[in-house]
Amino acid sequence: MGEIRVMDLDESISKKDIAESIAGAGECREEEVKVGEIRLSPAKLGTVWVRCPLTVIHKLNNAKHVQIGWIRARIQTLAARQLQCYRCLETGHIRHQCQNSVDRSSLCYFCGGEDHKARECKAKVPKCPICTDSGRPADHRLGSDKCKPCLGQAIWCKLVLTKLEQTH
């Protein structure tokens, strides 16, 4: 399974319309297509996250668009994500395997604040809760490309070595 973002949706398009169109274009069963909540921009154009088989993503990625009703929606393939623990918010394991003494489950992914989720966050500037706790620069969203702990140790070491090779 992989993930895509479907963009430029009209407000009349439903989750069922999206699932039907993607299943048809990708030649899979509709039950294999999972559609998230449609989010409307101020311009009333919708964007939605979709999880579907990799064969479907490959077919859609070549086309870059999918016809949904009267709309020709843009498709963006999303990078695979690492496992993430929703207790400590670190990567590489899940809640049931978590051995971390820190519980960050009530923190916002965007600002690190308590008692709200990133979807409802009012903060203007991101502040990563993991980097804040570890004393690293935290001027980014948890899990972003700037988040060194979330890149994974092996990937981080490879990036550092590549940068060193480029400078010497």
N, C-alpha and C positions, 0 to 999 in steps of 0.2 A: 504494500500500500504506500502511496505517496500523497502529497498535498499540493493543491494549486489555489491560487486566488483568482476569482472571476470578478471582473470589473466592468463598469459602465452599464449597470443594470437599471432598467426602468423601474419605477416604484410599483408598477402593476405586476411584476414578475414574482412568482412564489417559489418557495424552496422546492416544491414538487416539480414545478416547471424546469428548474435548474437540474434536478436529479434526472428527470426524463431526458432532457436534451443532452446532458453529458453521457448518460448511459447509451443513448442512441448514437451519438457521434463516436464514442469509444468502443461500441459493440460489446457492452457488458450488461449484466442485469442491474436494474434500478436499485435493488437491495444492496449492491456493492458500493453504491455512491452515498457518502454521508455529507450532508450539507449543513454548515453552521448557520448562525443568525445573520440575516442581511442587515448591513449597516448603511444607512443613507447619509450622504454628504449634504452640506448646506445647499448644493446645487441639485439635490434630489436624485443623484446617481448612486446606485447601490454597489457595494462590494461584499463578497462572501468568501469564506474559507470552505474548501471542499476536499474531502479525503476519498480517494478512489484507487483502483488497481494501477500499477505502474505502466501496464500496457496501454491503458486509457490515456494516462498523462503523456506518454510518448506520442501517441496519435494526435492529441490536442496540441502538444508543444510544437509539432511540425506545422500545424495550421495557424497557431497564435490567436485564433478566434474560435468561438462556438456560437451557433445560431440558437437563441433562446426566444421563442415566440417571434416577435417582430424585431428583436434586438440582436445585433451582432456584438457579443460581449468579448472583451479582451481576456486572455488567459496568461497568468504568470505562474511558472513553476516555482515552488518554494523548496528551499534546501531542507534536507533531512535534519531532524532535530535529535539531540542526544536525550537519553533518559534523564528525567529531572525529578528530584524528590520534592514533594509539595509540603514536607515538614521543615526541612532545613534550607530548601530552595537551591541546593547545590546539585551538580550534574553527576551522572555516572551510576546512580542508583535510584531506587524508588522508596517511598515512605516505609514499606514493610521491611526493607533492608537497612534503614537508616540507623547508624550508630553514633550520629552527631549529638552532642548534648544541647545544641542550640535549636530552639523551635521558632522558626520564622513564618509559620503558616498563616499568621494574621497580618503579615506585612504586604504592602503594595509593591508590585514588581517595578513600578515606575519611580516612585519617590521614596520607598522604604517606610512610609508612614503606616500607622496602625488603623485598624477598624474600617478600611475601605479597600476595594480592589482597583487594579489599574484602570478598568473600564470607567469607574466613577471618579478617578483622580483629578483634582483641580490644580495640582502643582504645575508650574510652568517649566521647571528645570528638573531633569531626572537625577536620581540619587540612588545608586545601586546598594542595596542593604548588605550584600556579601562583601563587596569591596570596602564599604564603610567599616564593617566589623573587623576586616583584616588590615586596615590602615592604608589601603591602596587608593589611588584617585578614583572617585565614585561618581564622576560627572557623566554618567551614562545609565541606560535602562538595564536592569538585570537581564542577562542572556544576550545582550547585543554583541556586535563584533569587537567592541572595546572592552568587554568584560573578560579579563584574563582568567579568573577561576572557572568560568563557564566554557572556555575554549577547550578545556581538558589539558592535562599536563603534557601528554605526548604531542598534541598539536601545537601547544604553546612553545615547547622546546624546539620543534621543527621550525616554527616561525622565527624564533630568536636566531637559530643557526643560519637560516636563509638570509636574514638581515645582516648578520655578521659577515657572511660570505660576500654579500653585495657591497659592503663598505671597505673590504680589504682586497 
